Amino acid sequence: MELLKGKLHWDKMVVLGNPIITVLIGLVVFYVGLKMFAGGMKAMGNIEHLNFFIGNPYWMFLGGIVMTLLWQSSSLSTTAIVALVASGLPLHSAIACILGANVGTTGTIWLAGLFVSSDTNGIIQGGPVRQIAMVHTGVNMLMAITLLPFVNHIARFISKF
């Protein structure tokens, strides 16, 4: 009855019960998710539908940003890019996409700044979270802007190894 009065008591709420069962269910869901991701990446093995983007490193850079912002995981983005390289994605396109994924990771800190240090209108106020977000974004953008024009040269150099 206490739950109905507006007071939430987390210790009285029903969870899945045994923590071992909860962990096992979590592992099964994680495994199924990875299998679905792997199946999707195998379907992406035919990269002909990406030909419009592959030739332009700036489109691949933007794709890396968007992919990482949507997934909120640069590790997952990098894994997808590596799988695409194994499927035939040119190295220079992959490097541009990795640079974009690196910039896309800054979206997480901006979200944290939005929820941690924002006023009632959702505008990020000053403070350390905003400053960290600005530095993180600035450093990653500076690196990407510096390296992006040279992705073909970088790919040629790396392919020697």
KOLRO-576094 format. One record per residue (C-alpha): residue number from 1; residue in three letters; x, y, z. Coordinates in Angstrom, 2 decimals, always signed. Layout:
! residues N
+-----+------+---------+---------+---------+
: pos : code :       u :       v :       w :
+-----+------+---------+---------+---------+
: NUM :  ala :       X :       Y :       Z :
...
+-----+------+---------+---------+---------+
! end
This chain:
! residues 161
+-----+------+---------+---------+---------+
: pos : code :       u :       v :       w :
+-----+------+---------+---------+---------+
:   1 :  met :   +0.00 :   +0.00 :   +0.00 :
:   2 :  glu :   +2.91 :   +2.32 :   +0.61 :
:   3 :  leu :   +3.75 :   +2.23 :   -3.07 :
:   4 :  leu :   +0.29 :   +3.50 :   -3.93 :
:   5 :  lys :   +0.68 :   +6.52 :   -1.64 :
:   6 :  gly :   +3.44 :   +7.94 :   -3.83 :
:   7 :  lys :   +6.40 :   +6.66 :   -1.84 :
:   8 :  leu :   +8.67 :   +4.32 :   -3.72 :
:   9 :  his :  +10.55 :   +1.83 :   -1.63 :
:  10 :  trp :  +13.04 :   +0.17 :   -3.94 :
:  11 :  asp :  +13.85 :   -2.55 :   -1.44 :
:  12 :  lys :  +10.20 :   -3.70 :   -1.50 :
:  13 :  met :   +9.79 :   -3.68 :   -5.27 :
:  14 :  val :   +9.87 :   -7.01 :   -7.06 :
:  15 :  val :  +13.00 :   -7.73 :   -9.07 :
:  16 :  leu :  +13.77 :  -10.93 :  -10.89 :
:  17 :  gly :  +14.56 :  -12.65 :   -7.64 :
:  18 :  asn :  +17.79 :  -14.54 :   -7.50 :
:  19 :  pro :  +20.77 :  -12.42 :   -8.64 :
:  20 :  ile :  +22.26 :  -15.43 :  -10.43 :
:  21 :  ile :  +19.12 :  -15.73 :  -12.57 :
:  22 :  thr :  +19.26 :  -12.00 :  -13.27 :
:  23 :  val :  +22.89 :  -12.28 :  -14.42 :
:  24 :  leu :  +22.10 :  -15.28 :  -16.61 :
:  25 :  ile :  +19.15 :  -13.51 :  -18.24 :
:  26 :  gly :  +21.38 :  -10.48 :  -18.83 :
:  27 :  leu :  +24.02 :  -12.65 :  -20.48 :
:  28 :  val :  +21.43 :  -14.30 :  -22.73 :
:  29 :  val :  +20.08 :  -10.90 :  -23.81 :
:  30 :  phe :  +23.64 :   -9.69 :  -24.41 :
:  31 :  tyr :  +24.46 :  -12.81 :  -26.47 :
:  32 :  val :  +21.30 :  -12.47 :  -28.57 :
:  33 :  gly :  +22.13 :   -8.79 :  -29.16 :
:  34 :  leu :  +25.64 :   -9.66 :  -30.32 :
:  35 :  lys :  +24.32 :  -12.37 :  -32.63 :
:  36 :  met :  +21.85 :   -9.92 :  -34.15 :
:  37 :  phe :  +24.62 :   -7.33 :  -34.56 :
:  38 :  ala :  +26.89 :   -9.91 :  -36.20 :
:  39 :  gly :  +24.07 :  -10.93 :  -38.56 :
:  40 :  gly :  +23.50 :   -7.31 :  -39.49 :
:  41 :  met :  +27.19 :   -6.80 :  -40.14 :
:  42 :  lys :  +27.25 :   -9.88 :  -42.38 :
:  43 :  ala :  +24.39 :   -8.35 :  -44.33 :
:  44 :  met :  +26.46 :   -5.17 :  -44.59 :
:  45 :  gly :  +29.20 :   -7.28 :  -46.18 :
:  46 :  asn :  +27.75 :   -6.21 :  -49.49 :
:  47 :  ile :  +28.89 :   -2.59 :  -49.23 :
:  48 :  glu :  +27.70 :   -1.56 :  -52.68 :
:  49 :  his :  +24.91 :   +0.48 :  -51.11 :
:  50 :  leu :  +27.62 :   +2.57 :  -49.38 :
:  51 :  asn :  +29.43 :   +3.50 :  -52.62 :
:  52 :  phe :  +28.10 :   +7.07 :  -52.51 :
:  53 :  phe :  +29.73 :   +7.61 :  -49.11 :
:  54 :  ile :  +32.89 :   +5.54 :  -49.55 :
:  55 :  gly :  +34.48 :   +7.81 :  -52.12 :
:  56 :  asn :  +34.25 :  +10.91 :  -49.95 :
:  57 :  pro :  +36.09 :  +10.84 :  -46.60 :
:  58 :  tyr :  +34.01 :  +13.75 :  -45.33 :
:  59 :  trp :  +30.80 :  +11.71 :  -45.70 :
:  60 :  met :  +32.47 :   +8.80 :  -43.90 :
:  61 :  phe :  +33.60 :  +11.19 :  -41.16 :
:  62 :  leu :  +30.03 :  +12.44 :  -40.75 :
:  63 :  gly :  +28.76 :   +8.85 :  -40.78 :
:  64 :  gly :  +31.16 :   +7.96 :  -37.96 :
:  65 :  ile :  +29.85 :  +10.87 :  -35.90 :
:  66 :  val :  +26.20 :   +9.96 :  -36.49 :
:  67 :  met :  +26.78 :   +6.25 :  -35.89 :
:  68 :  thr :  +28.52 :   +6.91 :  -32.57 :
:  69 :  leu :  +25.92 :   +9.45 :  -31.45 :
:  70 :  leu :  +23.11 :   +6.99 :  -32.17 :
:  71 :  trp :  +24.80 :   +4.02 :  -30.50 :
:  72 :  gln :  +26.47 :   +6.05 :  -27.74 :
:  73 :  ser :  +29.42 :   +3.71 :  -28.06 :
:  74 :  ser :  +32.60 :   +4.40 :  -29.97 :
:  75 :  ser :  +33.68 :   +0.82 :  -29.24 :
:  76 :  leu :  +30.63 :   -0.55 :  -31.05 :
:  77 :  ser :  +31.20 :   +1.90 :  -33.91 :
:  78 :  thr :  +34.84 :   +0.85 :  -34.20 :
:  79 :  thr :  +33.83 :   -2.82 :  -34.16 :
:  80 :  ala :  +31.36 :   -2.18 :  -36.96 :
:  81 :  ile :  +33.99 :   -0.30 :  -38.98 :
:  82 :  val :  +36.52 :   -3.12 :  -38.55 :
:  83 :  ala :  +33.89 :   -5.63 :  -39.71 :
:  84 :  leu :  +33.19 :   -3.45 :  -42.75 :
:  85 :  val :  +36.92 :   -3.29 :  -43.55 :
:  86 :  ala :  +36.98 :   -7.09 :  -43.46 :
:  87 :  ser :  +34.04 :   -7.00 :  -45.89 :
:  88 :  gly :  +35.86 :   -4.74 :  -48.34 :
:  89 :  leu :  +35.56 :   -1.17 :  -47.04 :
:  90 :  pro :  +38.64 :   +0.78 :  -48.21 :
:  91 :  leu :  +41.09 :   +1.69 :  -45.48 :
:  92 :  his :  +40.95 :   +5.44 :  -46.15 :
:  93 :  ser :  +37.18 :   +5.40 :  -45.66 :
:  94 :  ala :  +37.54 :   +3.44 :  -42.44 :
:  95 :  ile :  +40.09 :   +5.92 :  -41.08 :
:  96 :  ala :  +37.75 :   +8.83 :  -41.80 :
:  97 :  cys :  +34.91 :   +6.96 :  -40.10 :
:  98 :  ile :  +37.10 :   +6.22 :  -37.05 :
:  99 :  leu :  +37.93 :   +9.93 :  -36.80 :
: 100 :  gly :  +34.20 :  +10.65 :  -36.88 :
: 101 :  ala :  +33.54 :   +8.05 :  -34.19 :
: 102 :  asn :  +36.13 :   +9.77 :  -32.03 :
: 103 :  val :  +34.31 :  +13.08 :  -32.42 :
: 104 :  gly :  +30.97 :  +11.34 :  -31.84 :
: 105 :  thr :  +32.09 :  +10.28 :  -28.37 :
: 106 :  thr :  +31.82 :  +13.90 :  -27.29 :
: 107 :  gly :  +28.03 :  +13.66 :  -27.53 :
: 108 :  thr :  +27.98 :  +11.67 :  -24.31 :
: 109 :  ile :  +29.64 :  +14.42 :  -22.29 :
: 110 :  trp :  +27.28 :  +16.99 :  -23.78 :
: 111 :  leu :  +24.33 :  +14.86 :  -22.69 :
: 112 :  ala :  +25.84 :  +14.59 :  -19.23 :
: 113 :  gly :  +26.31 :  +18.34 :  -19.17 :
: 114 :  leu :  +22.74 :  +18.86 :  -20.27 :
: 115 :  phe :  +21.31 :  +16.73 :  -17.49 :
: 116 :  val :  +23.78 :  +17.67 :  -14.77 :
: 117 :  ser :  +24.22 :  +21.40 :  -15.19 :
: 118 :  ser :  +21.25 :  +22.79 :  -17.06 :
: 119 :  asp :  +18.58 :  +25.23 :  -16.02 :
: 120 :  thr :  +14.86 :  +24.57 :  -16.32 :
: 121 :  asn :  +14.93 :  +25.44 :  -20.04 :
: 122 :  gly :  +17.55 :  +22.77 :  -20.78 :
: 123 :  ile :  +20.30 :  +25.30 :  -21.56 :
: 124 :  ile :  +23.72 :  +24.19 :  -20.38 :
: 125 :  gln :  +25.03 :  +26.60 :  -17.79 :
: 126 :  gly :  +28.67 :  +27.29 :  -17.05 :
: 127 :  gly :  +30.66 :  +25.09 :  -14.78 :
: 128 :  pro :  +33.13 :  +22.24 :  -14.93 :
: 129 :  val :  +30.91 :  +19.85 :  -16.90 :
: 130 :  arg :  +30.47 :  +22.35 :  -19.70 :
: 131 :  gln :  +34.17 :  +23.20 :  -19.66 :
: 132 :  ile :  +35.13 :  +19.54 :  -19.88 :
: 133 :  ala :  +32.65 :  +19.04 :  -22.74 :
: 134 :  met :  +34.11 :  +22.01 :  -24.62 :
: 135 :  val :  +37.70 :  +20.80 :  -24.18 :
: 136 :  his :  +36.80 :  +17.22 :  -25.12 :
: 137 :  thr :  +34.97 :  +18.35 :  -28.24 :
: 138 :  gly :  +37.62 :  +20.90 :  -29.15 :
: 139 :  val :  +40.54 :  +18.48 :  -28.89 :
: 140 :  asn :  +38.77 :  +15.76 :  -30.86 :
: 141 :  met :  +37.64 :  +18.20 :  -33.56 :
: 142 :  leu :  +41.14 :  +19.70 :  -33.83 :
: 143 :  met :  +42.63 :  +16.25 :  -34.27 :
: 144 :  ala :  +40.00 :  +15.26 :  -36.84 :
: 145 :  ile :  +40.30 :  +18.51 :  -38.82 :
: 146 :  thr :  +44.07 :  +18.10 :  -38.83 :
: 147 :  leu :  +44.09 :  +14.46 :  -39.96 :
: 148 :  leu :  +41.03 :  +14.25 :  -42.22 :
: 149 :  pro :  +42.65 :  +15.81 :  -45.32 :
: 150 :  phe :  +45.45 :  +13.24 :  -45.07 :
: 151 :  val :  +43.43 :  +10.01 :  -44.73 :
: 152 :  asn :  +44.60 :   +8.73 :  -48.13 :
: 153 :  his :  +48.26 :   +9.24 :  -47.16 :
: 154 :  ile :  +47.68 :   +7.66 :  -43.76 :
: 155 :  ala :  +45.99 :   +4.66 :  -45.37 :
: 156 :  arg :  +48.86 :   +4.23 :  -47.82 :
: 157 :  phe :  +51.38 :   +4.39 :  -44.98 :
: 158 :  ile :  +49.46 :   +1.92 :  -42.78 :
: 159 :  ser :  +48.93 :   -0.55 :  -45.63 :
: 160 :  lys :  +52.71 :   -1.04 :  -45.80 :
: 161 :  phe :  +52.58 :   -2.97 :  -42.52 :
+-----+------+---------+---------+---------+
! end
